[in-house]
Amino acid sequence: MTGARLLRDIIAVQGNGVDADAEVSGLFRLYGSYNAIIEANIEDLRDLAEISDFSADLAGMLSRIARYIYREKARRVARISDYRAAGEYFKMLYLGERNEIMYLLSLGLQGEIINTEIVQEGTVDETNFHVRRILERALQMEAAAIVLSHNHPGGTARISYGDYQCTSILSHAAYDNEIVLIDHIVIADGKAHSMARWGEMPEQREPGGMLGGLWRNWCDRDEL
């Protein structure tokens, strides 16, 4: 079932005479996608003349329910071994998130999840990137590899020059401490962009042993 159909069916059943088709059409016309609707601020929705308070409250309720379900689902993930799995994992964590935040995912030699945590909040660029704090947390977790991720609320999943610069700074600092920054994933509008998959990571020397297997298999690097 699509997000549009879900909204329409719930409004039709509980909307007390509200025109479900018109409400859903209005929401998608204004926000463009289901993800954008459930990420919208409920007060902003209530201020829209085209949308009833009922539909605004419903979107807010669905956002809370979806975030709870997907965060619980993410909590059960034990291992991540490629960029696709990492993208799906972070999409679950970012669902409904309206503020820009950055996650650090610490992994073991075979991609087992050691820890996932928010390491920075607010707009990030090379001037306010807390590389020392991030590296300290990775060392405390005894991570063999790390994945960085941040979101672009209301934007696109394309990386910026600042994204690349931050990735490069952390990659070199991690390498000096025998940790591999394996990927940086940007999330926007329910989509994930893997810098490793698209050959946008800073040049890295292939690690040895089991970590080398994870590094190679992450995105079929031999094909890049």
DRENPA-3360 file (N, C-alpha, C; in nm, 2 decimals, always signed):
BEGIN
1 = MTGARLLR = +0.08/-0.12/+0.00/+0.00/+0.00/+0.00/+0.09/+0.12/+0.00 ~ +0.05/+0.22/-0.09/+0.13/+0.34/-0.09/+0.10/+0.44/+0.02 ~ +0.19/+0.53/+0.05/+0.16/+0.63/+0.16/+0.04/+0.71/+0.13 ~ +0.02/+0.75/+0.00/-0.10/+0.82/-0.04/-0.23/+0.74/-0.01 ~ -0.23/+0.62/-0.04/-0.35/+0.53/-0.02/-0.37/+0.52/+0.13 ~ -0.27/+0.50/+0.21/-0.28/+0.49/+0.35/-0.35/+0.61/+0.41 ~ -0.30/+0.73/+0.37/-0.36/+0.85/+0.42/-0.50/+0.87/+0.38 ~ -0.53/+0.84/+0.26/-0.67/+0.85/+0.21/-0.76/+0.76/+0.28;
9 = DIIAVQGN = -0.72/+0.64/+0.31/-0.81/+0.54/+0.37/-0.84/+0.58/+0.51 ~ -0.74/+0.63/+0.59/-0.76/+0.66/+0.73/-0.84/+0.79/+0.74 ~ -0.82/+0.89/+0.65/-0.90/+1.01/+0.65/-1.05/+0.98/+0.61 ~ -1.06/+0.89/+0.52/-1.20/+0.85/+0.47/-1.28/+0.78/+0.59 ~ -1.21/+0.70/+0.67/-1.28/+0.63/+0.77/-1.30/+0.72/+0.89 ~ -1.21/+0.80/+0.93/-1.22/+0.88/+1.05/-1.24/+1.03/+1.03 ~ -1.25/+1.08/+0.91/-1.24/+1.22/+0.89/-1.37/+1.30/+0.91 ~ -1.48/+1.23/+0.94/-1.61/+1.30/+0.98/-1.65/+1.39/+0.86;
17 = GVDADAEV = -1.66/+1.34/+0.74/-1.71/+1.42/+0.63/-1.60/+1.49/+0.55 ~ -1.47/+1.48/+0.60/-1.37/+1.55/+0.52/-1.35/+1.48/+0.39 ~ -1.33/+1.56/+0.28/-1.30/+1.50/+0.15/-1.16/+1.44/+0.14 ~ -1.15/+1.31/+0.16/-1.02/+1.24/+0.17/-0.94/+1.26/+0.05 ~ -0.99/+1.25/-0.07/-0.92/+1.27/-0.19/-0.86/+1.41/-0.20 ~ -0.94/+1.51/-0.17/-0.89/+1.65/-0.18/-0.78/+1.67/-0.08 ~ -0.80/+1.62/+0.04/-0.70/+1.64/+0.15/-0.57/+1.58/+0.11 ~ -0.57/+1.46/+0.06/-0.45/+1.39/+0.02/-0.38/+1.46/-0.10;
25 = SGLFRLYG = -0.46/+1.49/-0.20/-0.41/+1.56/-0.31/-0.34/+1.70/-0.27 ~ -0.41/+1.77/-0.18/-0.35/+1.89/-0.13/-0.22/+1.87/-0.06 ~ -0.21/+1.77/+0.03/-0.09/+1.74/+0.10/+0.03/+1.70/+0.00 ~ +0.00/+1.62/-0.10/+0.11/+1.58/-0.19/+0.14/+1.70/-0.28 ~ +0.05/+1.78/-0.32/+0.08/+1.90/-0.40/+0.17/+1.99/-0.33 ~ +0.15/+2.01/-0.20/+0.23/+2.10/-0.12/+0.37/+2.04/-0.08 ~ +0.37/+1.91/-0.05/+0.49/+1.85/+0.01/+0.56/+1.76/-0.09 ~ +0.49/+1.71/-0.18/+0.56/+1.63/-0.29/+0.58/+1.48/-0.26;
33 = SYNAIIEA = +0.59/+1.44/-0.13/+0.60/+1.30/-0.11/+0.55/+1.26/+0.03 ~ +0.53/+1.13/+0.06/+0.48/+1.09/+0.19/+0.58/+1.12/+0.30 ~ +0.71/+1.10/+0.27/+0.81/+1.13/+0.37/+0.81/+1.27/+0.41 ~ +0.80/+1.36/+0.31/+0.80/+1.50/+0.34/+0.68/+1.54/+0.42 ~ +0.57/+1.47/+0.40/+0.44/+1.50/+0.48/+0.46/+1.47/+0.62 ~ +0.51/+1.35/+0.65/+0.53/+1.31/+0.79/+0.64/+1.37/+0.86 ~ +0.73/+1.44/+0.78/+0.84/+1.51/+0.84/+0.80/+1.66/+0.87 ~ +0.69/+1.70/+0.81/+0.64/+1.84/+0.83/+0.61/+1.87/+0.97;
41 = NIEDLRDL = +0.63/+2.00/+1.01/+0.59/+2.04/+1.14/+0.44/+2.05/+1.15 ~ +0.38/+1.99/+1.26/+0.23/+1.99/+1.27/+0.17/+2.13/+1.27 ~ +0.24/+2.22/+1.33/+0.18/+2.36/+1.34/+0.18/+2.42/+1.20 ~ +0.28/+2.39/+1.11/+0.28/+2.44/+0.98/+0.17/+2.38/+0.90 ~ +0.14/+2.25/+0.92/+0.03/+2.18/+0.86/-0.10/+2.25/+0.89 ~ -0.12/+2.28/+1.02/-0.24/+2.34/+1.07/-0.27/+2.48/+1.01 ~ -0.16/+2.54/+0.97/-0.17/+2.68/+0.92/-0.21/+2.68/+0.77 ~ -0.21/+2.56/+0.71/-0.24/+2.56/+0.57/-0.40/+2.56/+0.55;
49 = AEISDFSA = -0.44/+2.66/+0.47/-0.58/+2.67/+0.44/-0.64/+2.55/+0.37 ~ -0.55/+2.48/+0.29/-0.60/+2.37/+0.21/-0.63/+2.24/+0.29 ~ -0.57/+2.24/+0.41/-0.57/+2.11/+0.49/-0.65/+2.13/+0.62 ~ -0.74/+2.04/+0.65/-0.81/+2.04/+0.77/-0.72/+2.01/+0.89 ~ -0.76/+2.06/+1.01/-0.69/+2.03/+1.13/-0.68/+1.87/+1.16 ~ -0.79/+1.81/+1.12/-0.79/+1.66/+1.13/-0.67/+1.60/+1.05 ~ -0.66/+1.64/+0.93/-0.55/+1.58/+0.84/-0.41/+1.62/+0.90 ~ -0.40/+1.74/+0.95/-0.27/+1.78/+1.01/-0.24/+1.70/+1.13;
57 = DLAGMLSR = -0.34/+1.68/+1.22/-0.31/+1.59/+1.33/-0.28/+1.45/+1.30 ~ -0.35/+1.40/+1.19/-0.33/+1.26/+1.15/-0.19/+1.25/+1.10 ~ -0.14/+1.34/+1.02/+0.00/+1.33/+0.97/+0.10/+1.33/+1.08 ~ +0.07/+1.41/+1.19/+0.16/+1.42/+1.30/+0.16/+1.28/+1.38 ~ +0.04/+1.22/+1.39/+0.03/+1.10/+1.46/+0.10/+0.99/+1.38 ~ +0.08/+0.98/+1.25/+0.15/+0.88/+1.17/+0.30/+0.90/+1.17 ~ +0.35/+1.02/+1.18/+0.49/+1.04/+1.20/+0.55/+0.98/+1.32 ~ +0.47/+1.00/+1.43/+0.52/+0.94/+1.56/+0.52/+0.79/+1.56;
65 = IARYIYRE = +0.41/+0.74/+1.50/+0.40/+0.59/+1.50/+0.51/+0.53/+1.41 ~ +0.53/+0.59/+1.29/+0.63/+0.54/+1.20/+0.77/+0.55/+1.26 ~ +0.80/+0.66/+1.33/+0.93/+0.67/+1.38/+0.96/+0.57/+1.49 ~ +0.85/+0.54/+1.57/+0.87/+0.44/+1.68/+0.89/+0.30/+1.61 ~ +0.81/+0.27/+1.51/+0.83/+0.14/+1.45/+0.96/+0.12/+1.38 ~ +1.01/+0.22/+1.31/+1.13/+0.20/+1.24/+1.25/+0.21/+1.33 ~ +1.25/+0.29/+1.44/+1.36/+0.29/+1.53/+1.37/+0.16/+1.60 ~ +1.26/+0.09/+1.63/+1.26/-0.04/+1.69/+1.32/-0.14/+1.59;
73 = KARRVARI = +1.28/-0.13/+1.47/+1.33/-0.22/+1.37/+1.48/-0.20/+1.35 ~ +1.53/-0.07/+1.35/+1.67/-0.04/+1.34/+1.75/-0.10/+1.46 ~ +1.69/-0.10/+1.57/+1.75/-0.15/+1.70/+1.78/-0.30/+1.69 ~ +1.71/-0.37/+1.60/+1.73/-0.51/+1.59/+1.83/-0.55/+1.48 ~ +1.88/-0.45/+1.41/+1.98/-0.48/+1.31/+2.11/-0.51/+1.38 ~ +2.18/-0.62/+1.35/+2.30/-0.66/+1.42/+2.42/-0.64/+1.33 ~ +2.41/-0.64/+1.20/+2.53/-0.64/+1.12/+2.49/-0.56/+0.99 ~ +2.59/-0.48/+0.94/+2.57/-0.41/+0.82/+2.70/-0.43/+0.74;
81 = SDYRAAGE = +2.69/-0.49/+0.62/+2.80/-0.52/+0.54/+2.81/-0.46/+0.40 ~ +2.71/-0.38/+0.37/+2.72/-0.31/+0.24/+2.65/-0.18/+0.24 ~ +2.67/-0.09/+0.14/+2.61/+0.04/+0.14/+2.46/+0.04/+0.13 ~ +2.40/-0.06/+0.07/+2.25/-0.07/+0.06/+2.19/-0.09/+0.20 ~ +2.25/-0.18/+0.27/+2.20/-0.21/+0.41/+2.22/-0.09/+0.50 ~ +2.33/-0.02/+0.48/+2.36/+0.10/+0.56/+2.26/+0.21/+0.53 ~ +2.23/+0.23/+0.40/+2.13/+0.33/+0.36/+1.99/+0.30/+0.42 ~ +1.95/+0.18/+0.41/+1.82/+0.14/+0.47/+1.82/+0.16/+0.62;
89 = YFKMLYLG = +1.93/+0.13/+0.69/+1.94/+0.15/+0.83/+1.93/+0.29/+0.87 ~ +2.00/+0.38/+0.80/+1.99/+0.52/+0.83/+1.86/+0.59/+0.80 ~ +1.80/+0.54/+0.69/+1.66/+0.59/+0.65/+1.56/+0.57/+0.77 ~ +1.58/+0.45/+0.83/+1.49/+0.42/+0.95/+1.51/+0.52/+1.06 ~ +1.64/+0.55/+1.09/+1.67/+0.64/+1.20/+1.63/+0.78/+1.17 ~ +1.64/+0.82/+1.04/+1.61/+0.96/+1.01/+1.46/+0.99/+0.98 ~ +1.38/+0.89/+0.97/+1.24/+0.91/+0.94/+1.17/+1.01/+1.03 ~ +1.11/+1.11/+0.97/+1.04/+1.21/+1.05/+1.13/+1.31/+1.12;
97 = ERNEIMYL = +1.26/+1.30/+1.10/+1.36/+1.40/+1.16/+1.36/+1.53/+1.08 ~ +1.33/+1.64/+1.16/+1.31/+1.77/+1.09/+1.44/+1.86/+1.11 ~ +1.53/+1.81/+1.19/+1.65/+1.89/+1.21/+1.77/+1.81/+1.16 ~ +1.88/+1.89/+1.12/+2.00/+1.82/+1.06/+2.08/+1.77/+1.18 ~ +2.10/+1.64/+1.17/+2.19/+1.57/+1.27/+2.29/+1.48/+1.20 ~ +2.39/+1.44/+1.28/+2.49/+1.35/+1.22/+2.50/+1.23/+1.31 ~ +2.50/+1.11/+1.25/+2.52/+0.98/+1.32/+2.66/+0.93/+1.30 ~ +2.71/+0.86/+1.40/+2.83/+0.78/+1.38/+2.80/+0.64/+1.41;
105 = LSLGLQGE = +2.82/+0.55/+1.31/+2.80/+0.41/+1.32/+2.94/+0.34/+1.34 ~ +2.96/+0.27/+1.45/+3.08/+0.20/+1.48/+3.06/+0.05/+1.45 ~ +3.16/+0.00/+1.37/+3.14/-0.14/+1.32/+3.27/-0.22/+1.36 ~ +3.24/-0.36/+1.38/+3.35/-0.45/+1.40/+3.41/-0.49/+1.26 ~ +3.50/-0.59/+1.27/+3.58/-0.63/+1.15/+3.49/-0.69/+1.04 ~ +3.38/-0.75/+1.08/+3.29/-0.81/+0.98/+3.15/-0.74/+0.96 ~ +3.15/-0.61/+1.01/+3.03/-0.53/+0.99/+2.94/-0.54/+1.10 ~ +2.97/-0.61/+1.21/+2.88/-0.61/+1.33/+2.87/-0.48/+1.39;
113 = IINTEIVQ = +2.75/-0.44/+1.43/+2.72/-0.31/+1.48/+2.77/-0.31/+1.63 ~ +2.86/-0.21/+1.66/+2.90/-0.19/+1.80/+2.82/-0.09/+1.87 ~ +2.80/+0.02/+1.79/+2.73/+0.14/+1.85/+2.68/+0.23/+1.74 ~ +2.57/+0.30/+1.77/+2.52/+0.40/+1.68/+2.48/+0.52/+1.77 ~ +2.52/+0.64/+1.74/+2.49/+0.75/+1.82/+2.50/+0.88/+1.74 ~ +2.42/+0.98/+1.79/+2.43/+1.11/+1.73/+2.55/+1.18/+1.79 ~ +2.63/+1.23/+1.70/+2.76/+1.30/+1.74/+2.76/+1.45/+1.71 ~ +2.66/+1.50/+1.63/+2.66/+1.64/+1.61/+2.51/+1.68/+1.56;
121 = EGTVDETN = +2.47/+1.80/+1.60/+2.34/+1.85/+1.56/+2.36/+1.99/+1.50 ~ +2.27/+2.02/+1.40/+2.28/+2.15/+1.33/+2.36/+2.13/+1.21 ~ +2.36/+2.24/+1.13/+2.43/+2.24/+1.00/+2.57/+2.22/+1.02 ~ +2.63/+2.13/+0.94/+2.77/+2.09/+0.96/+2.85/+2.13/+0.83 ~ +2.96/+2.19/+0.85/+3.06/+2.21/+0.74/+3.20/+2.20/+0.80 ~ +3.30/+2.22/+0.72/+3.44/+2.19/+0.77/+3.48/+2.29/+0.88 ~ +3.41/+2.40/+0.90/+3.45/+2.50/+1.00/+3.40/+2.46/+1.14 ~ +3.29/+2.38/+1.15/+3.24/+2.34/+1.28/+3.22/+2.19/+1.30;
129 = FHVRRILE = +3.30/+2.12/+1.22/+3.30/+1.97/+1.22/+3.38/+1.92/+1.34 ~ +3.32/+1.84/+1.43/+3.38/+1.80/+1.55/+3.46/+1.67/+1.53 ~ +3.56/+1.67/+1.45/+3.63/+1.55/+1.42/+3.70/+1.48/+1.54 ~ +3.75/+1.56/+1.63/+3.81/+1.50/+1.75/+3.71/+1.43/+1.83 ~ +3.60/+1.48/+1.85/+3.49/+1.42/+1.93/+3.45/+1.29/+1.87 ~ +3.43/+1.29/+1.74/+3.39/+1.17/+1.66/+3.49/+1.07/+1.67 ~ +3.62/+1.10/+1.65/+3.72/+1.00/+1.66/+3.74/+0.95/+1.80 ~ +3.72/+1.03/+1.90/+3.73/+0.98/+2.04/+3.63/+0.87/+2.06;
137 = RALQMEAA = +3.51/+0.90/+2.01/+3.40/+0.80/+2.03/+3.43/+0.67/+1.96 ~ +3.48/+0.68/+1.84/+3.51/+0.56/+1.76/+3.62/+0.48/+1.84 ~ +3.72/+0.55/+1.89/+3.83/+0.48/+1.97/+3.77/+0.41/+2.09 ~ +3.68/+0.49/+2.16/+3.62/+0.43/+2.28/+3.54/+0.30/+2.25 ~ +3.48/+0.30/+2.14/+3.40/+0.19/+2.10/+3.49/+0.07/+2.04 ~ +3.62/+0.10/+2.03/+3.71/+0.00/+1.97/+3.66/-0.04/+1.83 ~ +3.62/+0.06/+1.75/+3.57/+0.03/+1.62/+3.68/+0.00/+1.52 ~ +3.66/-0.10/+1.43/+3.75/-0.13/+1.32/+3.72/-0.04/+1.20;
145 = AIVLSHNH = +3.59/-0.01/+1.19/+3.54/+0.07/+1.08/+3.43/+0.16/+1.13 ~ +3.41/+0.27/+1.06/+3.30/+0.36/+1.10/+3.23/+0.41/+0.97 ~ +3.11/+0.45/+0.99/+3.03/+0.51/+0.88/+2.97/+0.63/+0.94 ~ +2.98/+0.74/+0.86/+2.92/+0.87/+0.90/+2.79/+0.89/+0.82 ~ +2.69/+0.95/+0.88/+2.57/+0.98/+0.81/+2.51/+1.11/+0.86 ~ +2.46/+1.19/+0.77/+2.38/+1.31/+0.81/+2.27/+1.33/+0.72 ~ +2.17/+1.41/+0.75/+2.05/+1.43/+0.67/+2.05/+1.57/+0.62 ~ +1.97/+1.59/+0.51/+1.94/+1.72/+0.45/+1.79/+1.74/+0.46;
153 = PGGTARIS = +1.74/+1.79/+0.57/+1.59/+1.80/+0.58/+1.54/+1.90/+0.48 ~ +1.44/+1.86/+0.40/+1.38/+1.95/+0.30/+1.47/+1.97/+0.18 ~ +1.58/+1.90/+0.17/+1.67/+1.91/+0.06/+1.69/+1.79/-0.02 ~ +1.80/+1.78/-0.10/+1.83/+1.66/-0.18/+1.94/+1.58/-0.11 ~ +1.96/+1.46/-0.16/+2.06/+1.37/-0.10/+2.20/+1.39/-0.17 ~ +2.21/+1.49/-0.25/+2.34/+1.52/-0.31/+2.44/+1.58/-0.21 ~ +2.56/+1.54/-0.22/+2.66/+1.59/-0.13/+2.71/+1.73/-0.17 ~ +2.75/+1.80/-0.07/+2.80/+1.94/-0.09/+2.95/+1.94/-0.08;
161 = YGDYQCTS = +3.01/+2.05/-0.11/+3.16/+2.06/-0.10/+3.19/+2.05/+0.05 ~ +3.11/+2.10/+0.14/+3.14/+2.09/+0.28/+3.13/+1.94/+0.33 ~ +3.03/+1.87/+0.27/+3.02/+1.72/+0.31/+3.15/+1.65/+0.27 ~ +3.20/+1.68/+0.15/+3.32/+1.62/+0.10/+3.44/+1.65/+0.19 ~ +3.45/+1.78/+0.23/+3.56/+1.83/+0.31/+3.56/+1.76/+0.45 ~ +3.44/+1.75/+0.51/+3.43/+1.68/+0.64/+3.47/+1.54/+0.63 ~ +3.43/+1.47/+0.52/+3.46/+1.33/+0.50/+3.61/+1.31/+0.49 ~ +3.67/+1.40/+0.41/+3.82/+1.39/+0.39/+3.89/+1.41/+0.52;
169 = ILSHAAYD = +3.85/+1.51/+0.60/+3.92/+1.54/+0.73/+3.91/+1.41/+0.82 ~ +3.79/+1.36/+0.84/+3.77/+1.24/+0.93/+3.84/+1.12/+0.87 ~ +3.84/+1.10/+0.74/+3.90/+0.98/+0.68/+4.05/+0.98/+0.72 ~ +4.12/+1.09/+0.70/+4.26/+1.09/+0.73/+4.29/+1.08/+0.88 ~ +4.21/+1.14/+0.96/+4.23/+1.13/+1.10/+4.20/+0.99/+1.15 ~ +4.10/+0.92/+1.10/+4.07/+0.78/+1.14/+4.18/+0.69/+1.09 ~ +4.23/+0.71/+0.97/+4.34/+0.62/+0.92/+4.46/+0.63/+1.01 ~ +4.49/+0.75/+1.06/+4.61/+0.77/+1.14/+4.59/+0.69/+1.27;
177 = NEIVLIDH = +4.47/+0.66/+1.31/+4.44/+0.58/+1.43/+4.39/+0.44/+1.40 ~ +4.42/+0.39/+1.28/+4.40/+0.25/+1.24/+4.25/+0.22/+1.24 ~ +4.17/+0.32/+1.20/+4.02/+0.30/+1.18/+3.99/+0.34/+1.04 ~ +3.90/+0.27/+0.98/+3.87/+0.30/+0.84/+3.73/+0.36/+0.83 ~ +3.72/+0.48/+0.78/+3.59/+0.55/+0.75/+3.55/+0.49/+0.62 ~ +3.45/+0.40/+0.63/+3.42/+0.32/+0.51/+3.31/+0.38/+0.42 ~ +3.24/+0.48/+0.47/+3.13/+0.54/+0.39/+3.08/+0.67/+0.47 ~ +3.02/+0.76/+0.39/+2.94/+0.87/+0.44/+2.81/+0.87/+0.36;
185 = IVIADGKA = +2.70/+0.86/+0.43/+2.57/+0.84/+0.37/+2.49/+0.96/+0.40 ~ +2.43/+1.03/+0.30/+2.35/+1.14/+0.31/+2.20/+1.10/+0.29 ~ +2.11/+1.14/+0.38/+1.97/+1.10/+0.37/+1.89/+1.23/+0.35 ~ +1.80/+1.22/+0.25/+1.70/+1.33/+0.22/+1.58/+1.27/+0.15 ~ +1.46/+1.32/+0.20/+1.34/+1.28/+0.14/+1.32/+1.13/+0.12 ~ +1.36/+1.05/+0.22/+1.35/+0.91/+0.21/+1.45/+0.84/+0.12 ~ +1.55/+0.91/+0.07/+1.65/+0.85/-0.02/+1.79/+0.86/+0.05 ~ +1.87/+0.76/+0.01/+2.01/+0.75/+0.07/+2.11/+0.77/-0.04;
193 = HSMARWGE = +2.21/+0.85/-0.02/+2.32/+0.86/-0.11/+2.45/+0.82/-0.04 ~ +2.51/+0.71/-0.10/+2.64/+0.66/-0.04/+2.76/+0.72/-0.12 ~ +2.84/+0.79/-0.05/+2.96/+0.84/-0.11/+3.05/+0.73/-0.16 ~ +3.06/+0.62/-0.09/+3.15/+0.51/-0.13/+3.09/+0.45/-0.26 ~ +2.96/+0.43/-0.27/+2.91/+0.37/-0.39/+2.94/+0.45/-0.51 ~ +2.94/+0.58/-0.50/+2.96/+0.67/-0.62/+3.10/+0.72/-0.64 ~ +3.19/+0.65/-0.56/+3.34/+0.69/-0.58/+3.37/+0.82/-0.53 ~ +3.30/+0.87/-0.43/+3.32/+1.01/-0.38/+3.40/+1.02/-0.25;
201 = MPEQREPG = +3.44/+0.90/-0.20/+3.52/+0.90/-0.08/+3.66/+0.94/-0.11 ~ +3.73/+1.00/-0.01/+3.88/+1.03/-0.03/+3.95/+0.90/-0.06 ~ +4.06/+0.91/-0.14/+4.14/+0.80/-0.17/+4.19/+0.73/-0.05 ~ +4.17/+0.60/-0.04/+4.21/+0.52/+0.07/+4.29/+0.39/+0.03 ~ +4.38/+0.35/+0.12/+4.45/+0.23/+0.10/+4.37/+0.11/+0.15 ~ +4.36/+0.01/+0.07/+4.28/-0.11/+0.11/+4.33/-0.17/+0.24 ~ +4.25/-0.19/+0.34/+4.29/-0.25/+0.46/+4.31/-0.40/+0.45 ~ +4.39/-0.46/+0.54/+4.41/-0.60/+0.52/+4.31/-0.68/+0.61;
209 = GMLGGLWR = +4.33/-0.82/+0.60/+4.25/-0.91/+0.68/+4.10/-0.90/+0.66 ~ +4.02/-0.94/+0.76/+3.88/-0.94/+0.75/+3.82/-0.80/+0.72 ~ +3.89/-0.70/+0.77/+3.84/-0.56/+0.74/+3.85/-0.53/+0.59 ~ +3.95/-0.59/+0.53/+3.97/-0.57/+0.38/+3.85/-0.63/+0.31 ~ +3.80/-0.74/+0.36/+3.68/-0.80/+0.29/+3.56/-0.72/+0.31 ~ +3.54/-0.66/+0.42/+3.42/-0.57/+0.44/+3.44/-0.45/+0.35 ~ +3.56/-0.39/+0.34/+3.58/-0.27/+0.26/+3.56/-0.30/+0.12 ~ +3.60/-0.42/+0.07/+3.58/-0.45/-0.08/+3.44/-0.48/-0.11;
217 = NWCDRDEL = +3.37/-0.55/-0.02/+3.23/-0.59/-0.04/+3.13/-0.48/-0.02 ~ +3.17/-0.37/+0.05/+3.08/-0.27/+0.08/+3.00/-0.22/-0.04 ~ +3.07/-0.20/-0.15/+3.00/-0.15/-0.27/+3.07/-0.20/-0.40 ~ +3.12/-0.33/-0.39/+3.19/-0.38/-0.51/+3.29/-0.28/-0.56 ~ +3.39/-0.25/-0.48/+3.48/-0.15/-0.52/+3.56/-0.18/-0.64 ~ +3.58/-0.31/-0.67/+3.65/-0.35/-0.79/+3.59/-0.30/-0.91 ~ +3.45/-0.27/-0.90/+3.38/-0.23/-1.02/+3.38/-0.08/-1.04 ~ +3.43/-0.01/-0.93/+3.42/+0.14/-0.94/+3.53/+0.19/-1.04;
% end
